[in-house]
Amino acid sequence: MKKTFSILFILKILIISNLSLNSCGRTQDTVSCFPSNPINVTLNLNLPAYYNLNNTGGWIYINEQQSGTRGLIAVRTSGSSFKIYDRNAPHLCPDTNTTLEVKDDISIICPKDDAKWILLTGQPANQITGLPPKTYTYNYDPSTNILNIYY
C-alpha cells in the first residue's frame, strides 16, 4: 500500500512538472513566449500598395523590415483610426500554423486551432481564447496620409 502511494505520488509530480515545463505561460496580453521585436514601419498611404487602407474596413498584410517576426495586419477602422495587429497568435507559442490570417475581410483566424477575432475590433469571436491579438501604437497624419507604426 505504501509503495503504491509513493509510485502514484511520484507519477503525479512528474506529470505536473512536465506540464509546467512544456507550457508557455501567459502574461496579461500574450503568452510569455511571444516574440518581442522592435516595430518601426512608415507607410505612405498614397502609394498603390497601401490603397486598401484608404477605406474603412480595408486591410493589408505588412511584411516590411522591422514589422515583427511574422509581419503585421493593418486595418482602417474609421476616418483616421486604425488597428495594427501582430500576426503571431497571442495565445500560442510560435509554431507552424500560428501565423494569423484575415478571412473573408471580416475576421482574423489562427490556422492551428481556429481561434477567431473580429477584424475591426480585435474582439475574440469564439471561445478558444479570451486574448485579443497584440496591437501596436501608430501615428497617422491625415494631411500627408502617412501612417507610422511603432513599438
WOZICOR-V667232 format. One record per pair of residues at least 6 apart in sequence whose ideal C-beta (glycine too) atoms are under 8 Angstrom apart, sorted by the first residue. I is the first residue (numbers start at 1). J is the second residue. Records with the same first field share a line. If there is no record, write none. Layout:
BEGIN
I: J  J
END
This chain:
BEGIN
24: 31  32  33  92  93
25: 31  32  33
26: 32  91  131
27: 34
29: 90  131  132  134
30: 88  90  91  131  134
31: 90  91  92  93
33: 93  94
34: 88  90  93  94  134
35: 68  69  88  94
37: 66  68  69
38: 66  151
39: 66  67  68  72  136  149  150  151
40: 66  149  150  151
41: 62  64  66  67  72  148  149  150
42: 146  147  148  149
43: 50  53  62  64  74  146  147  148  149
44: 50  144  145  146
45: 51  53  54  145  146  147
46: 145
49: 60
50: 60  147
51: 58
52: 58  59  60
53: 59  60  74  75  76  82  147
54: 76  145
55: 76
56: 76  77  78  79
57: 75  76  77  105  119  120
58: 75  76
59: 73  74  75  76  102  105  119
60: 73  74
61: 71  72  73  87  102
62: 71  72  73  74  149
63: 71
67: 149
68: 86  87  88
69: 88  94
70: 86  87  88  94  99  100
71: 87  99
72: 84  85  86  87  136  149
73: 84  85  87  100  102  108  133
74: 82  83  84  85  147  149
75: 82  83  85  119  120
76: 82
77: 83  120  121
80: 140  142
82: 138  140  147
83: 119  120  121  122  135
84: 135  136  137  138  149
85: 100  108  122  133  134  135  136
86: 100  133  134  135  136
87: 99  100  101
88: 94  98  99  100  134
89: 98  99  100  110  112  115  133
90: 129  131  132  133  134
91: 110  115  128  129  131
92: 98  110  112  113
95: 112
96: 112
97: 110  111  112
98: 110  111  112
99: 111
100: 108  109  110  133
101: 108  109  111
102: 108  119
103: 109  116
105: 119
106: 118  119  120
107: 116  117  118  119  125
108: 116  117  118  119  122  133
109: 115  116  117
110: 116  128
113: 128
114: 126  128
115: 124  126  128  129
116: 124  125  126  128
117: 123  124  125  132  133
118: 125
122: 132  133  135
123: 132
124: 130  131  132
136: 149  150  151
137: 149  150  151
138: 147  148  149  150
139: 147  148  150
140: 146  147  148
END
